[in-house]
Amino acid sequence: MKKEETIDFHIKWTWHAISRMYNIYAGQNDMTMSIGYVLLNIDLENGTPATKIGPSIGMEPRSLTRMLKSLEEKGWIYRKTDEKDKRFVNVFLTEAGKEKRNFARDGVKAFNHTIREEIPADKLAIFMEVVDKIKDVVEERTEDTRSGLEDLKKVEVVH
């Protein structure tokens, strides 16, 4: 099977194209796509527990810790210990952080607007349905790794 015939190739290729586009956009404002995602996942009113940000964007704790430190040094976020439970730390945006968040949000909205202009709503609905099903299948298979591997071994691979 050629790589162009695999589903994962197309998903990965598309994601890399989107990632490159967002990084070019974000680079105009001293940011990266990852920084934009972090800023977009911090609640404007109440802040967000640091432990909730990583899982919501698929970022490993170590990477998130480094990024939060960097964002704090830039003056885009600040951390505040929960008054009721000192073990919890909420992350808040500074005014500069809110501006960066708005820039990231504008980029996401522009991308989505462009896609919606280019692709009919009925085709996007089917795409969303298919992507959700792929996600469900992958999650189902990885819940029980041993079972997932056994299922994969049963599949006949054609080269």
N, C-alpha and C positions, 0 to 999 in steps of 0.2 A: 504494500500500500504506500503510495506516495504521500508525503507530508501534506500536500495541498488537498488530499482527499480525506484528511482527518478533521473531525469536528474541533478538537482542541487547538489545532493549528490556526483555524479561522478565529476562534475566540481570542487566543493569545495575540495574534497579529492585529486584530481590531483593537484590543486593549492597549497594545503598545502604541498604535497610532493615536488613540485618544490621549494616552499618557504623554506622548511627545507634544501634542497640541497644547494640553494644559500646562506643561512645563515651559513651553515657549511663552504662552500667555502670562503665566505666573512670574516668569523671569523678568518681565517688564516692571515688576513691582517688588523686586528683591525677595521673591518667594519661590516655592516649589509647589508642585501639585500636592504633595504630602502635607505641607504646611497648610495649604488651603483646606484640605479635608479636616485637619485637626481644628482649625479655627471655625469651620462650619459646624462642627460637632460640639461646640461649647455654647451652652444656653446663655443667652444675653441677659436674662433677668437674674437667675439663681446660680449661675455658674454650673459646672459639671464636675462630678467626682472624677479625679484623675484615672481611677481604675475603670471607669466606664468608657473613656474615650477610645482606647486601643481596640477593644473588642468591636466597637461600633464601626471601625474603619479597617479592621483586619491588620492592625499594627502590633508587632511584638512589644511586650513591656519595656525591654531594654531600649529599643529604638524610640519609643514614645518618651521615655525618661530623658534621653538625650535631646529629643526635639523640644520638650517642655522647658528644659534648662536653657536651650538656645533662644526660645521664644521669650522666656523671662528676661534673659540678658538683653534682648532687642527692645524690651519694654512693651511687648505686645500682649502679654498675659501677666497675671499675678496669681499666687496661690494663697488660699486662706484655710486654716485649720477649722474644722467644724467645731462650733462651741459646745455642742452636746456630746460629741464623741471625738476626742482628740486624735483617734486613729485615722479619721477620714480627712482628706484634703480636697477642697473644691478648687477648680481652676476657673478664673474669670478673665474676661477680655478688658484690656485698657482701652482708652479712646483710640490709640493707634492700632490696636488689635481689631477693634470694631471696623475701622477703615479698611484694613487688610481683609477682614472677613467679608465686607461688602464687595470688595474687588473680586474675591474668589466667587462669591455668590453670583455676581454679574457674569462672570465667565461661564459658570455652569448654566445659567439661564440662557445665555447666548447660544451655547452649544445645543441645548435642548430645543430652542426655538429653530435653529438651523435644521436640525434633524427632522423636526415636525413639519417644516416647510418642504423638505425634500422627499419625505417618505409618507405615503398616505396613512391615515389613522388606523385603517383596518389592517394594514400590513404591520404597523407597529404593535398593535394589539396581539397579533399572532406571534411576533417576535418575542414580546414580553411573556406570553404563555409558554413558548418553547424554552426560553432561557430559565424561567421558573421551574419547568419540568426537569431540565438538565441539572439545575442546582439541587432539586429534590432527589434525583437519582444518585447524584454524587454523594450527597449527605447520607442517604440511606445506605449506600455501599460502604462508606467510610465509618459508619457507626460501629459496625462489627468488622474490623479489618480482616480477621481470619475468614469470615464468611465472604467478604468482598473479594479476597484473593482467590478463594475457592471458585466463586462465580466467574472470575476472570479467566481462570485456568480452563474452564469448560467451553469458553468461547473459541471458535475456530478462527484463527487469524490467517487471512489470505495475503500473501506477499506478491 
